[in-house]
Amino acid sequence: MSIRNIFFFNLLLSMACGAPRVLQVSALEPPSFIEIKAVGGAFALKFKGSGSYNSRLEASVNLSDWAPLATFAKSTTTLDYTDASEPDRSSRYYRVVQLTSTNALTGDHLATADGDVVIHPINHATFVMGWKDKVIYCDPVGGASRFTGLPKPTLVLITDIHGDHLDSPTLNAIGAADAEIIAPQAVLSMLSSGLRARTQVLANGAKLEAQGIGVEAVPMYNLTPARLSYHSKGRGNGYVLTMGGKRLYVSGDTEDIPEMRALKNVDAAFLCMNLPYTMTVDQAASAARDFRPGVVYPYHSSGSNLSKFKELVGTDLGIDVRLRKWY
């Protein structure tokens, strides 16, 4: 992914002696910063994107080493990002760069020891992740149009049999027959013969490696008596993925089960929360505070109060709750 032009520095924010200091330098053209401010231990940034190219937001603590935070699709509107990842740094600098790549996967960057994982929400339980030359589709449903402009999958993860997680026409439309598919046994019988031939079945507790990615299937099920009929234990999979030494947890449809609360060393978690099928925001927040992922993305959350979830998780444990556009 090449950089066409670095708008260096539209704004630099340095937290020196506990007070923000802003340096303004003229930009050649968009993208350009509009505002950077400290809010509750985090930095809230607003900038204007480029209408012709994707933009990437980067941060540094020394003006030499720059780490990508997020890649944004081309846009002339105001873009927002809240950086809560390094609230204790005495200095923090930002720049926004313009990319020539037209099919770059947009979304948050999670740095690993072997390249960034880029996280791209689609809708509800569906999202895409990129890592090096690998493209991971999680529960792709909703038809081909949802994935227009995105790279084709090399790996597809399916968590359960319900229509918001499994849709054969969508799998065929996105080229899943040319990818590897990982799914629970209950899903296998619902796939076409061509897709079945590309599928590895993984049961709860089992592990494998696919394309250099560690994949562990973890349970996902209901606990509350009134919800037991929705997701029985052993039918579906949550997943823990290991990429470049980072562990990412995809909950699937579940309540705050003991297996979730017992997870260790999770760097990012995708947590479901919507009634009556999965769990409440209170259950999800309580579980997050138990297993303490570095970053939490609420997803599969239709109708849920995500502001309340973020408030319940709190800031005292250093968990970064990221509310992104899933609907």
C-alpha angles and dihedrals in degrees: 000000000000131000116233099190134351114218092209110209116347085161132357118195117200121182099211122167089354095298128099118246120194125202116195119207122175119254125219094224138326139340096076137155120255101180142354120185140162113248122179097328094318134087118244113203132191123186140161115247129218116263092211106039141032116262130217125205115213136183135204139180096201107029088244108070113051125193122197114239101179142345117222130201117245110285139151092207127095112278124206133206131170115206111203096151099097107025094150098057116117090213131032127174130188137197134174120216132193119233129211093205110104097190098045113142107247126213142073120335121226110193118224134177088261108039135308127299108221116207118207118182117212110173138317105324096354123098142143130226129194125202121171103312094337123104116195120196115197116203096335110201137142102070135284095290091072089063100044111143094014124119116258117263122261091183130026124196120198120188106185149353099258120110095249088061106029128043119155096198089056092047090053093045095053094048099254089153087071093049136066114263126204118193144144120267093257090062096050095070091053095058129089117255091256093054092043089057089059095046129101113198115223123189126205109288096017123121137200141161120242122182091339092309120119111225123192121180113220127186123269120186147127126271104179111092094230091053101043093103093062102063123009122201113267098018101091136034136229111195138219110202124195117204123166090344094307121118120217122188122207107192101196114194108333148122124237094291123180091250090060094047090051095056115123135205097005112169097188132010133193105208125192121216123168134118142274094007106048131003141316123253087253092057092045094048092047091051092047091053088052100052095027107210115196091234130019126199113192106216136158082043107135110163095006125130100240094178088060090048091053091048092050093049088052130186102266095091095047094245111154109215110200118196107199134173108276097147 
